[in-house]
Amino acid sequence: MHTPIQIGKLSITFLHSRHQTHGAADLFEVIIPPHAHLNIPHLHRISDETILGMNGITTWIVDERRIALHPGEQLDIPHGTVHSCLNDQQTTARIICLLTPGLLGPEYFRELAAALHAEDPPNLAYIGSVMARYDIIPAAVPSPSLPNQGAVLFAVP
């Protein structure tokens, strides 16, 4: 297991990275404190993302639709789908994220953490360039060049 990476109050711990899986997947845990946003709206050009709710409730905005993810539920977000996450509850939430193929590795989150600590306010253009290097495109609205395949939510048995 890797050392947790702190980005503000968020904690990200890799369970398996693209390095161990030969690029097949990134698998990491995210601990999200109460009333925290996990990320800005974005999409992955290549990677599909699967989120497992472990503890607490997270709210996902997927193509402008709000989806509550409870413990034991799974949210599948196909590549090209705009999404973001927040914990708008009173308790800490914990999720497991699986990206296939794995294109992030812990270095993505380390670069973001460094960029966010470097300046106040943060250099959004630089942060956008970091995201783009790792298959992540910041997006306020769905990109017309990428088909929207939607997200599927179902309970994990």
N, C-alpha and C positions, 0 to 999 in steps of 0.2 A: 504494500500500500504506500502511496506517496504522502508527502507532507501536505497538510492543508494549506491552501492559498487563500489569503484574505483579500477581498475587494470591498472596501468599506466594512460593513457589518456582515457581509456574506462570506461564507466559508465553502470552498470547493475542494474536494478530495478525490483524486483519481483512484479508481479501483483497478482499471486497466486502460492504458492509453494506446494510441495508434502505434507506438513503438513496440509494445509487447504483442500486439495483434497483427503486426505487419500491415498496418493501414486498414484492417477490416473494420475496426470499431474504436470508439472512445466511450468509456463507461466511467461515470463519476457521480459522486454524491454532492448535493448542494444543500446547505443549511441556510434558511432564510428567516431572519428575525421578524417579529411583528411589524406591520406597516412599512415593509420594504419592497422596492421594485427590484426584480432580479435583472431585468435587461430592458433595453429599448426595443421598440418593434423592429424586427429584422426577419430575414429569410436566409435559408441555406440553399445555395445554388445546386449542390450535388448531394449533400447528406440528408437522409431521412432521420427524424428524431423521435424517440420513444421516451415518454416520461412516466415514471412509476411514482404514485403518491405513497409515501411511507408514513409520515406523521404530519398532523396538522392539515390545513386546507389551503391550497394555492388557487389563485384565480388566473386563468389563462385567457388572453385575448387573442383569438385565432380568427383572422380575416374579419375583424370588428365584432366577433361573437364572443361573449363572456362564457367561460366554461369553468365550473368549480371542480377541482380535482381533489378527491378525498383519499384517505389511506386505503390501499388495496385496489385503487383504480389505475388505469393505464390510458394515456393520451398519445395517439400516434399522429405525428405532424409530418406529412410528406414534404420533400424538398420543394422549394418554390412557394411555400405557404408562409405568409406574414404572421408572426406571432410574438407575444411578449408575456411576461409573467409577473405577478405581484403577490405578496402575502398581505392581504387587507384584514387579517384576523388579529386577535389579541395574543395568540400563542405562536411559538416558533414552528416553522414547517420544515420538513425534510423530504427531498425528492431524489430519485436516481434518474440520471439522464443517460441514454444510449444513443450515440450518433453512428450511423452506418452510411458510407464508409467513415472511418475515423480520420479527420483532417485537422483536429485541434491540438491535442496533446496539452500537457500542463503549461507549456510555453505560451500558449495563447492567453491564458488567464494571468500569467505572470507579466506579460507585456501590457495587458490592460491595467493591472494593478499599478504598475510603474507609471503608466501614462496618467492615471487618475491621481496619483500622489505627486506628480511632477509639477502640476500647475493648478492654479485656482483663479479663474474657472478653467476646466479642462480644455485642451486643444481638440475640439471635436473633429476637425479635419484629420488630424493625426490618428485619433481613435478610429475613425472610419477607415483609414488606410490599414491599420492593424487588423480590423475586422475583415476587410476584403482579402488580405493575404491568407486568411484561414477559412475561406468559403462563406463568410457571413456578410450580408449586405444590409446595412441599415435601411429601413423603409418606413415611411409614414403611411403609405397606401400600397396596396398590392401592385407589383410591377406588371405592366401590360405585356412584357416580353416573356414572362414565365407563367405557364398555365397554373391556375389555382386548382389543386386537387382536394382541398378541404382537409379537415382533421376528423379522426374517429376516436371516440371515447368509449371505453368499456371496462367492466370490472375484471380484476385479475382474480382467477379462482384460487 
